[in-house]
Amino acid sequence: MQTGNRIDTSLFAKPAAIIAWLVLCILTILFEKPAIGFFLGFVFLLTLSSYLWARFSLRDVDFELSVNRIGMFPGQVFTVTRIVRNRKTLPMLWADIREACIPEDCAAPLMDVIVERELYGNSENGPEKIYERLYTLSLIRWRQSVLFKDEWQAKHRGIMEIDTSLLSSGDGFGLCAEGRPYKNTGPRRIVVYPRLARTSVSGIINDMWDTRSENNGFLKDRTVIKSVRDYLPGDAARDVNMRMLARGQSLKTNVFETVTPDTILFILDSGSFKGGDPEVFERALSVTASMIDELVKRGIRTALMTPASKWFGETCSQPSSLEYDKYKMFELLAAASQGGGGFTADAPLPADEPGRIYIICSDAGLLTIPAGILLYPEHKIRCLSTGEARGGGENMRVQPLFDFERAV
């Protein structure tokens, strides 16, 4: 049990006990009990040396923790590296590294290093269980650095931090121990994105143009010829440059200017999922992340709006088709909490009017979205429900969210 910076120090090696051993030793010598005095003197020297060794064991000792990957998907493996640097001339006979954790963490080491302990008297409901990751090192010589790595695996969607590590050391007899917390200064946040599922965004792309398109959501503006290129087998006959052909030049194909589609804004209404099935909520996040992934791959500008969570405030990301910004949206979805609260009245709205709005919710009748969203043109709003596709009224179309999933 941790008490201040000292950990599991024996009662016989406390400062008061050491003084008591010395007093008893002197008294036995005065009363001419040499055998007992010799024993008490030995105990005094043993406990004093153990105490002093423990006090100086963590002097000039540095600790460093780093993670080789910050964001990943469930099932992926990453490496956590720890370095203990002993800069003094006194060796460390042993060292323990302890890090607080909970069984629900989104990632965990592959090897069994989780320790469960019970603290009695701290809770009215019985002993309080605490969990920690425990790593034990043997001898660390003077002016030596020890580096060790362990493999971790992402378990499920979520975010966790390895904020503080507690390093402890002491004497070789285990009588005294000293502990010191080390704040991890490097990247320590581990983000596990929602699991990607196989989805089809053809319905969204068709809806963006109110027509079908075979160009991943981009249409050709046939009034603007950007350039010409050599004809290739399979090019449409209507794309051939007839003027150059009439002049007797080689066969050329027109390259037309493309028209970019509308911006898409996904709004995660996690407040509407309150009290619902957690598996449905996780599945909704998985489908949403998969649709964002597919749209960004097609070069379509996509944005995400989420309510406040433990890790982020209310957020509306900037529309982007960049891979970097896609992972920022994945991180917002990783931080989402079911029923954690709806949007507030001053929730951030998009700076520019979005082309299409898709609201992810459990039911259209339980929306907690800002009223300002409903001021956008009604034909651009779609409500993707995880339940029945009902409700929504005249200003909003309701569609089943899971219709976008496709079997593998």
C-alpha positions in Angstrom: 0.0 0.0 0.0 1.3 3.4 -0.9 1.8 6.0 1.8 3.3 9.2 0.5 6.4 8.2 -1.5 7.2 5.1 0.7 5.8 1.8 -0.4 5.4 -1.4 1.7 8.1 -0.3 4.3 8.3 -2.7 7.2 7.1 -1.4 10.6 10.4 -2.6 12.0 12.3 -0.2 9.7 10.3 3.0 10.3 12.3 5.9 11.8 10.6 5.6 15.1 11.4 1.9 15.2 15.0 2.5 14.3 15.4 4.9 17.2 13.7 2.3 19.5 16.2 -0.3 18.5 19.1 2.0 19.4 17.6 2.9 22.7 17.0 -0.8 23.6 20.5 -1.6 22.5 22.0 1.1 24.8 19.8 0.0 27.7 20.7 -3.7 27.4 24.4 -2.7 27.4 23.9 -0.6 30.5 22.1 -3.5 32.2 25.0 -5.8 31.3 23.1 -8.0 28.8 25.8 -8.2 26.0 24.1 -11.0 24.0 20.8 -9.2 23.8 22.6 -5.9 23.2 24.7 -7.4 20.4 21.5 -8.7 18.7 19.7 -5.4 19.1 22.7 -3.5 17.8 22.7 -5.8 14.7 19.0 -5.1 14.2 19.6 -1.4 14.6 22.4 -1.3 12.0 20.4 -3.5 9.6 17.3 -1.3 9.7 19.3 1.9 9.6 21.3 0.8 6.6 18.1 -0.4 4.9 16.4 2.9 5.6 19.3 5.0 4.3 19.7 2.8 1.2 16.0 3.2 0.4 16.1 6.9 0.9 19.0 7.3 -1.6 17.9 4.5 -4.1 15.9 6.9 -6.3 18.3 9.8 -6.2 19.4 10.8 -9.8 17.1 8.2 -11.4 15.2 9.1 -14.5 12.3 7.2 -16.0 10.9 7.6 -19.6 7.9 6.0 -21.3 7.0 6.1 -25.0 4.4 4.6 -27.3 5.3 3.8 -30.9 1.8 4.2 -32.1 -0.8 6.7 -30.9 -3.9 5.7 -33.0 -4.9 2.3 -34.1 -7.8 0.0 -34.8 -9.0 -2.9 -32.6 -6.8 -6.0 -32.8 -3.7 -4.1 -33.8 -0.5 -4.6 -31.8 1.9 -1.8 -30.7 4.9 -1.4 -28.5 5.4 0.5 -25.2 9.0 1.3 -24.3 10.3 2.1 -20.8 13.7 3.3 -19.9 15.1 3.5 -16.3 18.4 5.5 -16.1 20.4 5.2 -12.9 22.8 8.2 -12.9 24.4 7.7 -9.5 27.2 5.5 -8.2 24.9 3.5 -5.9 23.3 0.5 -7.7 19.5 -0.2 -7.5 19.1 -3.8 -6.2 15.6 -4.0 -7.6 13.0 -1.7 -9.1 9.2 -1.9 -9.6 7.2 0.1 -12.1 3.5 0.5 -11.3 0.9 2.0 -13.5 -2.8 2.4 -12.5 -5.3 0.7 -14.9 -8.8 -0.6 -15.0 -10.2 -3.8 -16.6 -12.2 -1.7 -19.1 -9.1 0.0 -20.7 -9.2 0.0 -24.5 -5.7 -1.5 -24.7 -3.7 -3.9 -22.6 -0.3 -5.7 -22.5 -0.2 -9.1 -24.2 1.8 -10.6 -21.3 0.1 -10.9 -17.9 1.3 -8.0 -15.8 -2.1 -6.8 -14.3 -2.2 -7.1 -10.5 -5.4 -6.8 -8.5 -5.2 -5.6 -4.9 -7.8 -5.0 -2.2 -7.7 -2.0 0.1 -9.7 -2.6 3.3 -11.5 0.2 5.2 -11.7 2.6 2.3 -15.2 1.8 1.2 -18.6 1.2 2.9 -19.3 -1.6 0.4 -16.3 -3.7 1.5 -12.8 -3.8 0.3 -11.9 -1.5 -2.7 -10.3 -3.2 -5.6 -7.6 -1.4 -7.4 -5.7 -2.6 -10.5 -2.2 -1.8 -11.7 0.4 -2.9 -14.2 3.4 -4.2 -12.4 6.9 -4.6 -13.9 9.8 -5.8 -11.8 13.5 -5.3 -12.7 16.4 -6.9 -11.0 19.8 -5.3 -10.4 20.4 -1.9 -12.2 24.1 -1.1 -11.8 25.6 2.3 -11.2 25.4 4.7 -14.1 23.4 2.2 -16.2 20.3 2.5 -18.3 17.8 -0.3 -18.7 15.5 -0.3 -21.7 12.7 -2.9 -22.0 9.7 -3.1 -24.3 6.4 -4.9 -24.0 3.8 -5.6 -26.7 0.3 -4.3 -26.3 -2.9 -5.0 -28.2 -5.9 -2.7 -28.9 -9.0 -4.3 -27.5 -11.9 -2.1 -28.3 -12.8 1.5 -29.2 -11.8 4.1 -26.6 -9.1 6.4 -25.4 -6.7 5.9 -22.4 -3.7 7.7 -21.0 -0.6 6.3 -19.3 -0.2 9.6 -17.4 1.9 8.7 -14.4 4.3 5.8 -13.6 5.3 5.0 -10.1 8.9 3.8 -9.8 9.9 2.2 -6.5 13.2 0.7 -5.1 14.8 -0.1 -1.8 17.2 -2.3 0.0 18.0 -5.9 -0.8 16.2 -7.3 2.3 12.9 -5.8 1.4 12.6 -3.9 4.7 12.4 -0.4 3.2 11.2 0.9 -0.1 10.9 4.3 -1.6 8.5 5.3 -4.4 8.5 8.3 -6.7 5.9 9.2 -9.3 7.1 10.2 -12.8 4.9 12.3 -15.0 5.2 10.9 -18.6 6.2 13.9 -20.7 6.1 12.2 -24.2 3.0 11.1 -26.1 1.1 8.9 -23.7 -2.5 8.9 -25.1 -3.6 5.7 -26.7 -6.5 6.0 -29.1 -8.3 3.0 -30.4 -10.6 4.0 -33.3 -14.0 2.3 -34.0 -13.7 -0.9 -35.9 -14.1 -0.4 -39.6 -16.9 -2.3 -41.3 -17.6 -2.9 -45.0 -20.0 -0.2 -46.1 -21.4 1.2 -49.3 -21.6 5.0 -49.8 -23.3 4.9 -53.2 -26.6 6.0 -51.6 -24.9 9.1 -50.2 -23.1 9.9 -53.5 -26.3 9.5 -55.5 -28.1 11.7 -53.0 -25.5 14.4 -53.3 -26.3 14.9 -57.0 -29.9 13.6 -56.9 -28.8 11.3 -59.7 -26.5 8.4 -60.4 -22.8 8.9 -61.0 -20.1 6.5 -62.0 -17.2 8.8 -61.0 -17.1 8.4 -57.2 -19.3 11.4 -56.7 -17.6 13.8 -59.2 -19.3 14.9 -62.3 -17.7 16.1 -65.6 -18.5 19.7 -66.7 -18.6 19.2 -70.4 -18.7 22.9 -71.1 -15.1 23.3 -69.9 -12.3 21.3 -71.6 -9.3 21.3 -69.3 -6.9 19.5 -71.7 -6.6 16.7 -74.2 -4.7 13.4 -74.2 -4.1 10.5 -76.5 -7.0 8.3 -77.1 -7.1 5.1 -75.1 -9.1 2.0 -75.8 -12.4 2.2 -73.8 -12.7 6.0 -74.0 -16.3 7.1 -74.8 -16.8 8.2 -78.4 -18.5 11.4 -77.3 -15.2 12.4 -75.4 -13.2 12.4 -78.7 -12.0 15.8 -79.8 -13.8 16.1 -83.2 -12.1 19.4 -84.3 -8.6 17.8 -84.1 -9.9 14.7 -85.9 -11.4 16.8 -88.7 -8.0 18.6 -89.2 -6.5 15.2 -89.8 -4.6 15.1 -86.5 -4.2 12.1 -84.3 -7.1 10.8 -82.3 -7.4 12.8 -79.0 -9.7 12.5 -76.0 -11.0 15.6 -74.2 -10.3 15.9 -70.4 -13.1 17.8 -68.9 -13.1 19.9 -65.7 -14.7 18.0 -62.8 -17.3 19.5 -60.5 -16.7 18.8 -56.9 -19.6 17.5 -54.8 -21.2 19.1 -51.8 -19.5 19.0 -48.4 -20.9 16.3 -46.1 -21.4 16.9 -42.4 -22.0 13.9 -40.0 -23.6 14.8 -36.7 -23.2 12.2 -33.9 -26.2 12.6 -31.6 -24.9 10.4 -28.8 -27.4 11.8 -26.4 -30.2 10.1 -28.2 -28.6 6.7 -27.4 -29.1 7.1 -23.7 -30.4 3.9 -22.1 -30.1 2.0 -25.3 -28.1 -1.2 -26.2 -24.3 -0.5 -26.0 -23.7 -2.9 -28.9 -26.0 -0.8 -31.2 -24.1 2.3 -30.3 -20.8 0.7 -31.0 -22.1 -0.6 -34.3 -23.4 2.9 -35.2 -19.9 4.4 -34.6 -18.3 1.6 -36.7 -20.6 2.3 -39.6 -20.1 6.1 -39.3 -16.3 5.7 -39.2 -16.5 3.4 -42.2 -18.5 5.9 -44.3 -16.1 8.7 -43.4 -13.2 6.5 -44.4 -14.8 5.6 -47.8 -15.8 9.2 -48.6 -12.4 10.6 -47.8 -10.8 7.9 -50.0 -13.0 9.2 -52.8 -11.8 12.8 -52.2 -15.0 14.1 -50.9 -14.8 16.8 -48.3 -16.2 15.4 -45.0 -16.7 16.9 -41.5 -17.9 15.6 -38.2 -19.8 17.2 -35.3 -19.8 15.6 -31.8 -21.1 16.6 -28.4 -18.8 17.0 -25.4 -17.1 13.9 -24.0 -14.5 13.2 -21.3 -11.7 13.9 -23.8 -13.1 16.7 -26.0 -15.5 19.5 -25.8 -18.3 20.1 -28.3 -16.5 19.9 -31.7 -17.3 20.6 -35.3 -14.3 19.6 -37.5 -13.4 21.4 -40.6 -14.5 19.8 -43.9 -11.6 18.0 -45.4 -10.7 15.1 -47.8 -7.2 14.6 -46.2 -6.1 11.4 -44.6 -4.7 13.3 -41.6 -8.1 15.0 -40.9 -9.9 11.7 -41.3 -8.0 10.3 -38.4 -8.9 13.3 -36.3 -12.6 12.5 -37.0 -11.9 8.9 -36.0 -10.4 10.2 -32.7 -13.6 12.1 -32.0 -15.6 8.9 -32.5 -13.2 7.0 -30.3 -13.9 9.5 -27.5 -17.7 9.4 -27.9 -19.7 8.2 -24.9 -23.2 6.7 -25.1 -25.8 9.0 -23.6 -23.1 11.3 -22.3 -25.1 14.4 -23.0 -26.6 16.1 -25.9 -25.6 19.3 -27.7 -25.9 22.7 -25.9 -27.6 25.7 -27.4 -24.2 27.3 -28.3 -22.8 24.2 -29.9 -20.3 25.1 -32.7 -21.9 25.1 -36.1 -20.1 24.8 -39.4 -18.5 28.0 -40.6 -19.9 27.4 -44.1 -23.2 26.0 -45.0 -22.7 22.2 -45.5 -23.9 20.6 -48.6 -25.5 17.6 -46.9 -26.1 16.8 -43.3 -26.4 13.3 -41.9 -27.5 13.0 -38.3 -26.6 9.7 -36.6 -29.1 8.9 -33.9 -31.0 6.1 -32.2 -34.4 7.6 -33.0 -35.5 10.7 -34.9 -37.9 11.5 -32.0 -35.0 11.7 -29.5 -32.8 14.2 -31.2 -30.7 16.6 -29.1 -29.1 18.5 -32.0 -28.8 22.3 -31.9 -31.8 24.2 -33.3 -29.5 26.0 -35.7 -29.0 22.8 -37.6 -32.6 22.7 -38.6 -32.3 26.1 -40.2 -30.4 24.7 -43.1 -32.3 23.9 -46.3 -34.6 21.0 -45.5 -33.7 18.9 -48.6 -30.1 18.6 -47.4 -30.9 17.0 -44.0 -31.0 13.2 -43.5 -31.5 11.4 -40.2 -29.8 8.0 -40.1 -31.5 6.0 -37.4 -30.3 2.8 -35.8 -34.0 1.9 -34.9 -37.1 2.1 -37.1 -37.0 4.7 -39.9 -39.9 6.6 -38.6 -40.6 10.2 -37.5 -38.6 13.2 -38.6 -41.6 15.2 -39.9 -41.7 17.2 -43.1 -38.3 18.8 -42.7 -36.2 15.7 -42.4 -35.9 12.4 -44.2 -35.2 9.3 -42.0 -33.2 6.4 -43.3 -31.9 3.2 -41.5 -28.2 3.7 -40.7 -27.4 0.0 -41.0 -28.6 -0.1 -44.6 -25.2 1.2 -45.5 -23.5 -2.0 -44.2 -22.6 -4.6 -46.7 -21.9 -8.3 -46.0 -18.3 -9.3 -46.4 
